[in-house]
Amino acid sequence: MSDTPLIFIDVETTGTRATRDRITEIAALKVVNGHVTDRWISMINPGTCVPSHISQLTGIYDDMLIDAPAFATIAHALREWLGDACLVAHNARFDASFLRNEFKRIDMTYQPRLLCTLRLSRRLMPELPKHNLSALLAHFSLQRLRQHRAEDDAAALWQLWQAWQRQYDEATWQAALADEQRHRSLPAHLSSKQLAGLPASPGVYLFYGHNRLPLYVGKSINLRSRVLGHFQRDHQDDKEMRLAQQIQHIEWEETAGDLSAQLREAQLVKELMPIMNRQLRRQGQLKTWYWPSGQRYPTLVSGSVISQPQLGKLFGLFHSAKQAKDTLRSIAEAHQLCPQVLGLEKGTGRCFANQLGKCRGVCCGKEPMDAHTQRAQQALATLQVSSWPWQGRIIIREKSRKNGPTSHHVVDHWCYLGCATTKQRALGLKGDAPKFDVDTYRILNRFLREPERHNLTVSPL
């Protein structure tokens, strides 16, 4: 790449979220044929305050940026200066994502080619315990005046590049550059070797950070496409950027199909509690409205009753009694139902809602009780929890691909007892005091509505 212009660049910012935080300083060195031919160094007024912890880290304070130009002011000149040159940066996708978003805010497109020196370092010197810029400079006994200042970091990066060129022969150096280019979309701390063998089939994947800290668990019907997709959206999604900055290890499991993948994902999230999974975490004690046959109003009970035979109907699954009551109260107001008859308010005779014209008067004899009950259950119908349609346990056989694995899932009254590779082994699954789980219920309920469509075979036991 000796005759290809390279731009060694570093940006300082107000934070780590490229979609919301802003650039405060840019420094870039344009290198052609091994010589610095031009420089771009500028403070940038971000249009917002610099957080105190960022100022302490970078030494850039608000008063230093008051007279600096806004990015929009220098954008066209900077874009022309950058041209089509390849950007070289330490953790390059971070710097590039900030530039892309700054240009995007003024309707300019910038999609540079990247060379990440952090990834390059991991390829060239895998034996080093650390690959941050400070550690690499210390390894080569290189100096820089100020840490976390764009001009000094960009200059230090160029020194590091030259040190590598002195240390490695041309064949090794060019092979490392070529390998970096082939895998330039991958996170800086993730080895491309870990993706070898990642299949285009259903399954779950697990992202880990430093010391195997669980970061994220996901599922897909195409593991390879889904995993690689995470690393192509980091410039436009803060969550994906945080993942890309922290991920160091990947694991995956192939499954028989989408149902198996979703059930396994829900299980792993509850077991590992990854820091970036908000859904599917362990639920507290759920609540539901139970409406027995012949009763004029529903009763709030534990959501665990869904796994037991019922003589009435269940409506909704709520995280708290307050959420359940608020939902029922909203439905009552929308359908002119009586909050007093529904048990939401105490009292006898004409309710206050009727005085306001928000109740049709079942409380004072203006509406028959049977009509009110029918209207109330119709209003709640969209929240009705599906009853278990079998007498006991069932086996769900899943096989989505000709040469893929087969799973036999055992379920009893929406409680998941586990899975096995054969029906004979599945028959031996008893479960260890299985408990109702709302996520499992929702997954199973969705798939069991149309089992044939999902390549499922259901057999009652």
Secondary structure, DSSP 4 states (H G I P E B T S, - for coil): -TTS-EEEEEEEESSS-TTT--EEEEEEEEEETTEEEEEEEEE-B-SSPPPHHHHHHH---GGGTTTSPBHHHHHHHHHHHHTTPEEEETTHHHHHHHHHHHHHHTT------EEEHHHHHHHH-TT-S--SHHHHHHHTT---S-TT-HHHHHHHHHHHHHHHHHHS-HHHHHHHHHHHHHTTTS-TTS-GGGGTT--SSSEEEEEE-GGG-EEEEEEESSHHHHHHHHTTSTTT-HHHHHHHHH--EEEEEE-SSHHHHHHHHHHHHHHH--TT--TTPPP---EEEEEETT-SS-EEEEGGGGGS--SEEEEEEESSHHHHHHHHHHHHHHTT--TTTTTSS--SSS-HHHHTT-S-SGGGTSS-HHHHHHHHHHHHGGGBPPPP-SSSEEEEEE--STTS--EEEEEETTEEEEEESSHHHHHT---SS----HHHHHHHHHHHTSTGGGTEEEEE-
